[in-house]
Amino acid sequence: MSQSTTSPFPNAYAAFEAELAKLLEHKYLESQKTGHDIGFERALKDWAAHHRPRWREEMKKK
């Protein structure tokens, strides 16, 4: 089966790992700003609402 879309990642799991790494980086940075661990769920919601669309568009361009 051939892929119909272009992607900088060789498979779906690689894409998941790349996005998870960015999410965890976001969690770390936001936790540093607040002075405490913001938690995974809060970081995920913020990442999805404010950063994921732009990150995905940038990945499509690569």
VMD Tcl script that builds the backbone (N, CA, C; Angstrom):
set m [mol new atoms 186]
animate dup $m
set s [atomselect $m all]
$s set {name element resname resid chain x y z} {
  {N N MET 1 A 0.851 -1.167 0.000}
  {CA C MET 1 A 0.000 0.000 0.000}
  {C C MET 1 A 0.902 1.237 0.000}
  {N N SER 2 A 0.634 2.176 -0.862}
  {CA C SER 2 A 1.444 3.387 -0.934}
  {C C SER 2 A 0.807 4.508 -0.130}
  {N N GLN 3 A 1.662 5.420 0.340}
  {CA C GLN 3 A 1.157 6.573 1.081}
  {C C GLN 3 A 0.697 7.636 0.088}
  {N N SER 4 A -0.435 8.259 0.377}
  {CA C SER 4 A -0.946 9.293 -0.515}
  {C C SER 4 A -0.523 10.694 -0.079}
  {N N THR 5 A -0.025 10.818 1.140}
  {CA C THR 5 A 0.427 12.117 1.618}
  {C C THR 5 A 1.913 12.063 1.890}
  {N N THR 6 A 2.554 13.197 1.773}
  {CA C THR 6 A 3.972 13.243 2.079}
  {C C THR 6 A 4.143 13.570 3.547}
  {N N SER 7 A 5.155 12.986 4.146}
  {CA C SER 7 A 5.402 13.175 5.567}
  {C C SER 7 A 6.895 13.047 5.830}
  {N N PRO 8 A 7.415 13.839 6.764}
  {CA C PRO 8 A 8.827 13.698 7.108}
  {C C PRO 8 A 9.083 12.456 7.958}
  {N N PHE 9 A 8.025 11.724 8.321}
  {CA C PHE 9 A 8.153 10.555 9.176}
  {C C PHE 9 A 7.893 9.287 8.371}
  {N N PRO 10 A 8.684 8.253 8.627}
  {CA C PRO 10 A 8.539 7.022 7.839}
  {C C PRO 10 A 7.269 6.236 8.140}
  {N N ASN 11 A 6.652 6.480 9.308}
  {CA C ASN 11 A 5.424 5.760 9.641}
  {C C ASN 11 A 4.653 6.521 10.725}
  {N N ALA 12 A 3.480 6.054 11.028}
  {CA C ALA 12 A 2.622 6.743 11.998}
  {C C ALA 12 A 3.238 6.762 13.391}
  {N N TYR 13 A 3.937 5.686 13.771}
  {CA C TYR 13 A 4.530 5.652 15.099}
  {C C TYR 13 A 5.642 6.690 15.224}
  {N N ALA 14 A 6.419 6.887 14.191}
  {CA C ALA 14 A 7.472 7.907 14.211}
  {C C ALA 14 A 6.855 9.298 14.352}
  {N N ALA 15 A 5.729 9.528 13.686}
  {CA C ALA 15 A 5.034 10.815 13.803}
  {C C ALA 15 A 4.528 11.005 15.232}
  {N N PHE 16 A 3.972 9.945 15.812}
  {CA C PHE 16 A 3.500 10.003 17.197}
  {C C PHE 16 A 4.654 10.323 18.153}
  {N N GLU 17 A 5.773 9.645 17.975}
  {CA C GLU 17 A 6.928 9.883 18.849}
  {C C GLU 17 A 7.422 11.319 18.737}
  {N N ALA 18 A 7.462 11.856 17.522}
  {CA C ALA 18 A 7.923 13.231 17.314}
  {C C ALA 18 A 6.986 14.222 17.996}
  {N N GLU 19 A 5.690 14.004 17.851}
  {CA C GLU 19 A 4.737 14.918 18.481}
  {C C GLU 19 A 4.772 14.786 20.004}
  {N N LEU 20 A 4.914 13.574 20.507}
  {CA C LEU 20 A 5.006 13.377 21.940}
  {C C LEU 20 A 6.231 14.095 22.507}
  {N N ALA 21 A 7.335 14.045 21.798}
  {CA C ALA 21 A 8.547 14.739 22.256}
  {C C ALA 21 A 8.302 16.241 22.357}
  {N N LYS 22 A 7.618 16.817 21.376}
  {CA C LYS 22 A 7.308 18.253 21.418}
  {C C LYS 22 A 6.338 18.569 22.556}
  {N N LEU 23 A 5.375 17.695 22.775}
  {CA C LEU 23 A 4.427 17.877 23.874}
  {C C LEU 23 A 5.150 17.848 25.223}
  {N N LEU 24 A 6.039 16.901 25.412}
  {CA C LEU 24 A 6.772 16.812 26.673}
  {C C LEU 24 A 7.702 18.008 26.872}
  {N N GLU 25 A 8.271 18.496 25.778}
  {CA C GLU 25 A 9.083 19.714 25.863}
  {C C GLU 25 A 8.205 20.893 26.287}
  {N N HIS 26 A 7.025 20.989 25.711}
  {CA C HIS 26 A 6.073 22.049 26.066}
  {C C HIS 26 A 5.699 21.944 27.549}
  {N N LYS 27 A 5.427 20.731 28.017}
  {CA C LYS 27 A 5.094 20.514 29.426}
  {C C LYS 27 A 6.229 20.989 30.320}
  {N N TYR 28 A 7.438 20.647 29.966}
  {CA C TYR 28 A 8.597 21.053 30.758}
  {C C TYR 28 A 8.717 22.576 30.811}
  {N N LEU 29 A 8.635 23.221 29.648}
  {CA C LEU 29 A 8.802 24.680 29.595}
  {C C LEU 29 A 7.693 25.404 30.354}
  {N N GLU 30 A 6.464 24.957 30.184}
  {CA C GLU 30 A 5.356 25.590 30.895}
  {C C GLU 30 A 5.455 25.343 32.400}
  {N N SER 31 A 5.910 24.173 32.793}
  {CA C SER 31 A 6.102 23.883 34.212}
  {C C SER 31 A 7.187 24.778 34.799}
  {N N GLN 32 A 8.239 25.023 34.043}
  {CA C GLN 32 A 9.305 25.909 34.502}
  {C C GLN 32 A 8.771 27.328 34.704}
  {N N LYS 33 A 7.918 27.772 33.794}
  {CA C LYS 33 A 7.354 29.126 33.894}
  {C C LYS 33 A 6.508 29.287 35.160}
  {N N THR 34 A 5.737 28.252 35.493}
  {CA C THR 34 A 4.837 28.353 36.637}
  {C C THR 34 A 5.506 27.982 37.952}
  {N N GLY 35 A 6.638 27.318 37.880}
  {CA C GLY 35 A 7.340 26.922 39.098}
  {C C GLY 35 A 6.863 25.613 39.691}
  {N N HIS 36 A 5.984 24.899 38.956}
  {CA C HIS 36 A 5.531 23.578 39.405}
  {C C HIS 36 A 5.077 22.773 38.196}
  {N N ASP 37 A 4.991 21.474 38.390}
  {CA C ASP 37 A 4.578 20.579 37.309}
  {C C ASP 37 A 3.119 20.855 36.954}
  {N N ILE 38 A 2.862 21.202 35.708}
  {CA C ILE 38 A 1.495 21.512 35.288}
  {C C ILE 38 A 0.689 20.255 34.979}
  {N N GLY 39 A 1.348 19.140 34.853}
  {CA C GLY 39 A 0.666 17.881 34.570}
  {C C GLY 39 A 0.508 17.637 33.077}
  {N N PHE 40 A 0.410 16.363 32.745}
  {CA C PHE 40 A 0.332 15.967 31.339}
  {C C PHE 40 A -0.951 16.448 30.676}
  {N N GLU 41 A -2.067 16.299 31.350}
  {CA C GLU 41 A -3.361 16.656 30.740}
  {C C GLU 41 A -3.426 18.145 30.408}
  {N N ARG 42 A -3.016 18.990 31.331}
  {CA C ARG 42 A -3.023 20.438 31.072}
  {C C ARG 42 A -2.081 20.786 29.918}
  {N N ALA 43 A -0.909 20.166 29.921}
  {CA C ALA 43 A 0.051 20.419 28.845}
  {C C ALA 43 A -0.509 19.961 27.502}
  {N N LEU 44 A -1.151 18.805 27.489}
  {CA C LEU 44 A -1.732 18.281 26.254}
  {C C LEU 44 A -2.828 19.200 25.725}
  {N N LYS 45 A -3.709 19.641 26.602}
  {CA C LYS 45 A -4.797 20.530 26.174}
  {C C LYS 45 A -4.246 21.837 25.620}
  {N N ASP 46 A -3.247 22.406 26.293}
  {CA C ASP 46 A -2.653 23.657 25.824}
  {C C ASP 46 A -1.918 23.450 24.501}
  {N N TRP 47 A -1.153 22.369 24.408}
  {CA C TRP 47 A -0.416 22.051 23.179}
  {C C TRP 47 A -1.389 21.876 22.001}
  {N N ALA 48 A -2.453 21.110 22.230}
  {CA C ALA 48 A -3.420 20.843 21.165}
  {C C ALA 48 A -4.132 22.118 20.719}
  {N N ALA 49 A -4.457 22.978 21.655}
  {CA C ALA 49 A -5.197 24.199 21.343}
  {C C ALA 49 A -4.334 25.276 20.706}
  {N N HIS 50 A -3.064 25.362 21.109}
  {CA C HIS 50 A -2.256 26.509 20.699}
  {C C HIS 50 A -1.057 26.199 19.809}
  {N N HIS 51 A -0.578 24.975 19.794}
  {CA C HIS 51 A 0.671 24.704 19.100}
  {C C HIS 51 A 0.599 23.583 18.064}
  {N N ARG 52 A -0.246 22.588 18.287}
  {CA C ARG 52 A -0.296 21.427 17.395}
  {C C ARG 52 A -0.586 21.781 15.942}
  {N N PRO 53 A -1.565 22.613 15.643}
  {CA C PRO 53 A -1.844 22.893 14.222}
  {C C PRO 53 A -0.638 23.488 13.484}
  {N N ARG 54 A 0.030 24.448 14.104}
  {CA C ARG 54 A 1.191 25.063 13.465}
  {C C ARG 54 A 2.334 24.048 13.316}
  {N N TRP 55 A 2.565 23.227 14.341}
  {CA C TRP 55 A 3.623 22.226 14.282}
  {C C TRP 55 A 3.349 21.230 13.161}
  {N N ARG 56 A 2.114 20.781 13.040}
  {CA C ARG 56 A 1.766 19.823 11.978}
  {C C ARG 56 A 1.951 20.434 10.590}
  {N N GLU 57 A 1.587 21.693 10.424}
  {CA C GLU 57 A 1.797 22.365 9.141}
  {C C GLU 57 A 3.282 22.455 8.816}
  {N N GLU 58 A 4.093 22.777 9.816}
  {CA C GLU 58 A 5.531 22.847 9.602}
  {C C GLU 58 A 6.098 21.483 9.220}
  {N N MET 59 A 5.582 20.424 9.816}
  {CA C MET 59 A 6.054 19.078 9.506}
  {C C MET 59 A 5.665 18.675 8.084}
  {N N LYS 60 A 4.518 19.131 7.624}
  {CA C LYS 60 A 4.099 18.812 6.246}
  {C C LYS 60 A 5.035 19.456 5.229}
  {N N LYS 61 A 5.595 20.602 5.572}
  {CA C LYS 61 A 6.475 21.320 4.649}
  {C C LYS 61 A 7.839 20.665 4.512}
  {N N LYS 62 A 8.215 19.867 5.489}
  {CA C LYS 62 A 9.539 19.221 5.472}
  {C C LYS 62 A 9.582 18.050 4.548}
}
mol reanalyze $m
mol bondsrecalc $m
mol representation Tube
mol addrep $m
